[in-house]
Amino acid sequence: MKQNPPDFDWRRINLSAEYQLVVRQEGGKRYEWRTSRNWYSPSISLPPGKYSWQVRPIGAGNEVGGSDWRQFTVPEDAIPFVVPGNEDLLRELRDKPRPRSLLGGRDESKLRSLVLSERKNVVEVLKNQIQKKMARPALGAPPKKVERKVGKEADWANSLFAIRNYVTGEAWQLRAAALLWQLTRDPILLAEALRTGDALAALDPNGPTGYKSQDQASRDIAIALASAYDWLGDAVPVESQKLWLKSIAVRGQAIYDDLLGGQRRFDVSHYDSHGWTNLAYLADLSALMVGSLPESESWFNDSFRFYIHTVSPWGGEEGGWANSSAYAIWSLDLGIIPRWDSIRAATGVNIYNKPWSQGFLKYFVYFEPPSSPIQLFGDGAEIPPDFSLIKGFASRQDNPLAAWYVLNIDKNEDLIRHLAAPIPLPVEGVSPEPPETNAIAFRDIGWVAMHSAIVDPLRTSIYFRSSPYAAFNHSHADNNSFVLVSRGESLLIDSGYYDWYGSPHDKQWYWRTKAHNAITFDGGKGQAEKTGPEKMTAKGRLTEFHTNGKVDFTEGDATPAYEGALQQARRRLWYLRDENVLIIHDSLRSTTPRQFEWNIHALNPFEIKEAGSIGVKQKAARACINMLQPRAIEFTQNNKFDAPPKKPPSRNDQGGNATPDQWHGRFQTKERKAAVEFLVVVDIDCKNTPIKMENFESNRQIKVGNESIHVAK
């Protein structure tokens, strides 16, 4: 356990059950807590030592009996992260003056003075942007939502984006004007905030911007009004206060009813990308509205600790995010940075100090290192990362790795987030230190990163995924796949485009195994694409990872992902750092003879040199790919998608082609076989690195440059 006290979770028996959690320290104290939820976060630290714990249903469901005793250890160096009890937090919130969502304590004038002097340039730029938007027409009627119908999916997706976009600009203007008024007391900004807030609050919460129609638009309205209400305080006229609070109440209650009302669906199934972001909004809303909305205390009691208890369902305590790194980054913009800053200021609970959060920073460092051109493993992987968001997250941590990361990112954070951020930023004044190693495994999510030198902008980066999160939500059927980046260019890629979730292209190509650098058979058949959380069975597993500084090695087992079609699907990767060479070994077996396929994708056509040997280029980056085993192999390529992508709604305002051609290569066995081994050497930079291999069946040794690798059966 990295966190003290640890978080406890268990399976819910039924909605009416209560539970007794018993924790025993070996040779020490016994703790007992009672709860109506199927999780618990103690409000006290535990002494270091060995422990066991058990949970027992009380009342309805007690016939199930107690769980098995489970063991855990609280080490001496566990990171303290204690969240006070709800009653203590609510007592403070009821008495807390506004603005409660800005770090500055009760001395507003000191806060204003600091921001206006130390962030003067940001204030001026933001003021100019607000003034430009003042000339826009008054808010008209929202776009109508188009119902989803076969053949009309693009119209449906565009309508959802149009509704969200209709709200986004107005919500930004409201928050910007209100925050800047709090800092400057400019009456023009107050008038603009009131005008914009009244317009948003007047929107029908049961119409196109309502939660059931477009949850992202509805939550943005609620949080913009709540933040502005907090920042403006008594400067909001009584009639506007009534209008704003009514809108916040209805929209906040809609989030509560969806996640925590009725059957409390989120106690049972956490795997909902929008849902977890919405829970963060509700936790923040409730803290801001205590004392102003009676229902906010119920929201707070049920959502606040729950959200902080499990900040993300997409990984374990080590801090990984399995649900695509693109969604990890986009979540920073929505449910993390602005929510955590506000929650910290209002309640004193600093989620950036949670061990998971510190691991999340390391996740970004290794899987989105500075200057990386892509995101990884799932929806949005082809889109360049928004480093301004990552920089904002890193700047709120006070450790040397965060300082190194921030120092090496040349992007600036969003103006509103930066003005509302702690002053000084926690990272300021911390001496930077680069990452300790060039390779890492996040075992909970089954991701591996191997870099030639992570501090080098022109590094080689190899990423590998074999994950228990299967092809669920924003993840793809890509277990045991890899991606190669070289010299700042995407060289071997995850192919396809995120036009919209569930599009024809999404279902027929983007999600599928054949769209990735992974194994298929018999004409592109691959891993199962089950997408329900209860069906997260088509998974992979990271079985091994180690590095000695010169050679990185990892192995993944994706056999379950093929759901019986294959009896073995194992992939091993060796990265030889001194030679800058990647070796890939696949061991495949089936009860039915099959034509096995080794897929590979790039932005440009592959150069076919000879049988089993191809090359690929992307600007200054090059790689030569040699198929050593099997010998009886053929290579084909094309630049076609089974279902072509459309221009994504989010990129409709961009000129040119948002979905340029990609090339899809395939090595395939000439004969159908029940078992096959692929052995591939990827010579990065095409250096003609010497490769020596004798009879592979009798001597499974391969020498590449000065390194010898034994390929075990």
Number of C-alpha atoms within 10 A of each C-alpha: 16 19 20 25 22 23 15 16 14 15 12 18 16 13 17 13 18 21 25 17 21 16 19 17 20 12 9 11 11 13 13 12 13 15 14 15 19 21 19 21 21 18 14 15 16 17 15 15 14 15 21 16 19 18 25 20 24 19 11 14 17 14 10 11 11 15 14 11 13 11 13 13 16 21 15 11 11 17 18 17 20 18 22 17 14 16 11 11 18 19 11 14 18 15 10 17 14 18 23 23 25 24 21 17 16 13 9 15 11 12 18 16 13 15 21 18 10 12 15 12 11 17 20 13 11 18 16 12 14 19 15 10 13 14 8 8 7 10 14 9 9 17 17 15 20 17 14 13 10 8 9 11 17 20 16 17 22 18 21 24 20 19 22 21 17 18 19 17 11 21 23 17 23 28 23 25 29 31 25 26 22 23 20 16 14 13 10 11 24 22 15 21 28 23 15 23 28 19 17 25 22 13 19 13 20 13 16 24 29 21 21 15 19 18 21 23 23 31 24 23 29 25 22 25 29 25 24 25 26 22 24 22 17 11 12 20 10 10 9 17 21 13 16 24 19 17 24 26 19 17 24 26 20 21 22 23 14 18 23 18 15 10 14 16 14 17 18 15 12 16 19 17 16 12 16 21 21 24 25 25 26 31 26 30 28 28 27 29 24 22 16 13 14 12 15 24 20 14 26 24 18 21 22 22 18 20 19 20 20 20 21 23 16 20 22 17 20 20 24 29 24 29 26 20 26 24 21 21 22 16 17 18 20 16 20 21 21 22 22 24 24 26 26 19 21 24 21 14 20 18 22 21 16 23 20 22 21 21 18 21 21 23 23 23 20 23 23 23 23 24 19 21 19 23 23 28 28 25 26 23 22 21 14 15 23 18 22 18 21 26 24 23 25 28 23 22 21 19 19 17 23 28 24 20 24 23 13 14 15 12 14 12 18 14 16 19 16 18 22 18 23 20 17 13 15 17 20 17 12 15 13 17 13 15 18 9 14 20 26 22 23 24 21 20 25 25 28 23 23 28 26 23 16 22 16 14 15 17 20 23 26 21 21 28 28 28 28 24 27 32 31 26 19 22 24 27 32 34 38 32 23 25 24 23 24 25 21 21 23 22 23 25 26 32 25 28 25 25 25 22 14 14 18 20 21 21 14 16 21 30 28 23 26 30 26 30 27 25 30 24 20 13 12 18 16 23 31 23 24 19 18 13 16 10 13 17 21 25 29 28 26 26 14 14 19 14 17 9 13 14 20 21 19 23 24 26 23 30 23 22 30 23 15 14 20 22 18 19 23 22 26 21 22 21 24 23 19 13 19 21 24 22 20 19 20 24 16 20 21 16 13 13 14 21 19 29 26 22 24 25 28 24 21 17 19 22 13 15 12 10 14 19 20 18 19 22 21 19 11 10 19 21 22 22 23 20 19 18 17 18 12 11 19 16 19 12 16 14 15 11 18 12 15 17 21 17 18 20 18 15 11 11 8 10 7 9 10 15 16 11 17 19 20 25 21 23 22 24 21 15 12 15 16 16 18 19 18 23 20 21 23 22 23 24 20 17 13 10 18 11 16 11 13 11 9 14 8 7 11 14 16 19 14 19 16 11 14 14 14 10 14 7 7
